[in-house]
Amino acid sequence: MDDKLVENIMHIIVNSGEAKSSSVEAIRCAKNNQFEDAYKKLYDADNLLKEAHNGQTYLLSQEADGKKLDISILLIHCQDHLMNAITFKDMATEMVDLYKKLCG
């Protein structure tokens, strides 16, 4: 597998993992009525997801340009991390908003 491809895949995995962690921290902050911190963590998660998504866009553009990508477990793993992080961040946003509504 090409070194640039592996580097890009790892970039997606790392940023996705950090985005999910920020989302978890946002929920924990909201549970403790620390809403300013919770929204900051969600903002951080958004920025990390943008970075991960840029890596995904690069992969998609490579394939669209006719470069054949080697489908590997690592590539599938990075997509899995990205999709889970996006879903988790969306749910974390809803949970933070709900905690804020309930706590007033």
Backbone torsions as a table, in degrees:
resi	resn	phi	psi	omega
1	MET	NA	137.6	-179.1
2	ASP	-59.2	137.6	-178.6
3	ASP	-60.9	-39.4	179.3
4	LYS	-64.8	-37.5	178.0
5	LEU	-65.3	-46.0	179.4
6	VAL	-62.2	-42.5	178.7
7	GLU	-60.8	-43.3	179.3
8	ASN	-65.4	-42.6	178.1
9	ILE	-61.4	-44.7	179.6
10	MET	-64.7	-36.2	176.2
11	HIS	-59.6	-43.5	178.3
12	ILE	-64.7	-46.4	-178.7
13	ILE	-61.7	-47.5	-177.6
14	VAL	-63.4	-49.1	-178.8
15	ASN	-66.2	-36.7	176.9
16	SER	-65.1	-44.1	179.1
17	GLY	-62.9	-41.6	178.3
18	GLU	-67.9	-36.0	177.2
19	ALA	-63.4	-43.4	178.8
20	LYS	-64.1	-41.7	178.2
21	SER	-61.7	-41.7	176.9
22	SER	-63.0	-36.2	178.0
23	SER	-66.5	-40.9	176.6
24	VAL	-62.3	-44.2	179.3
25	GLU	-62.8	-35.8	178.1
26	ALA	-61.4	-43.8	178.5
27	ILE	-63.1	-44.2	179.8
28	ARG	-62.2	-40.3	176.9
29	CYS	-62.3	-44.6	-179.3
30	ALA	-62.5	-38.3	178.5
31	LYS	-61.6	-26.0	-179.8
32	ASN	-101.4	19.3	179.7
33	ASN	59.6	27.0	178.0
34	GLN	-102.2	71.0	-170.6
35	PHE	-72.4	-34.0	176.9
36	GLU	-61.3	-44.3	177.9
37	ASP	-65.9	-38.7	-179.7
38	ALA	-61.6	-46.1	-179.5
39	TYR	-68.7	-30.5	174.9
40	LYS	-65.0	-42.3	178.6
41	LYS	-64.2	-38.1	177.0
42	LEU	-66.8	-37.3	175.8
43	TYR	-62.4	-44.4	177.3
44	ASP	-60.3	-43.6	179.5
45	ALA	-60.9	-41.5	177.4
46	ASP	-58.4	-46.2	-179.4
47	ASN	-64.5	-40.1	177.6
48	LEU	-66.1	-38.6	177.5
49	LEU	-66.2	-34.7	176.0
50	LYS	-62.1	-42.4	177.8
51	GLU	-61.8	-46.3	179.4
52	ALA	-63.2	-41.4	-179.1
53	HIS	-65.5	-34.3	175.5
54	ASN	-60.2	-39.5	177.0
55	GLY	-64.9	-40.3	177.6
56	GLN	-65.2	-41.7	179.2
57	THR	-61.2	-38.8	176.7
58	TYR	-60.0	-45.8	179.8
59	LEU	-62.1	-43.2	179.5
60	LEU	-64.5	-40.1	179.9
61	SER	-68.2	-34.3	176.6
62	GLN	-61.7	-45.4	179.8
63	GLU	-67.5	-39.6	178.7
64	ALA	-63.8	-29.3	178.0
65	ASP	-81.5	3.3	175.8
66	GLY	95.5	0.9	177.4
67	LYS	-81.0	123.7	-179.3
68	LYS	-77.1	126.4	176.4
69	LEU	-95.0	137.5	174.0
70	ASP	-75.0	115.8	176.6
71	ILE	-76.8	120.8	-178.3
72	SER	-133.9	167.9	176.0
73	ILE	-60.3	-36.9	179.6
74	LEU	-63.6	-41.8	177.7
75	LEU	-65.0	-43.7	177.7
76	ILE	-63.9	-40.3	179.3
77	HIS	-61.1	-41.5	-179.0
78	CYS	-68.1	-38.0	176.9
79	GLN	-64.1	-39.8	178.4
80	ASP	-61.7	-45.5	178.3
81	HIS	-60.7	-44.0	-178.6
82	LEU	-63.7	-48.1	-178.0
83	MET	-64.8	-39.4	177.7
84	ASN	-66.1	-39.8	179.5
85	ALA	-65.2	-40.4	178.2
86	ILE	-63.1	-47.7	179.8
87	THR	-62.2	-44.1	-178.3
88	PHE	-64.7	-40.4	179.5
89	LYS	-64.5	-41.1	177.5
90	ASP	-61.2	-43.8	179.1
91	MET	-68.3	-37.9	178.5
92	ALA	-63.1	-39.7	177.7
93	THR	-60.6	-45.0	178.7
94	GLU	-63.4	-40.2	-178.4
95	MET	-68.4	-41.3	178.1
96	VAL	-62.7	-45.1	177.9
97	ASP	-61.1	-40.0	179.0
98	LEU	-65.9	-45.8	176.7
99	TYR	-58.1	-42.5	-179.6
100	LYS	-63.0	-41.7	179.6
101	LYS	-65.1	-42.1	-178.4
102	LEU	-72.2	-33.2	-177.1
103	CYS	-91.3	-7.8	170.7
104	GLY	81.1	NA	NA
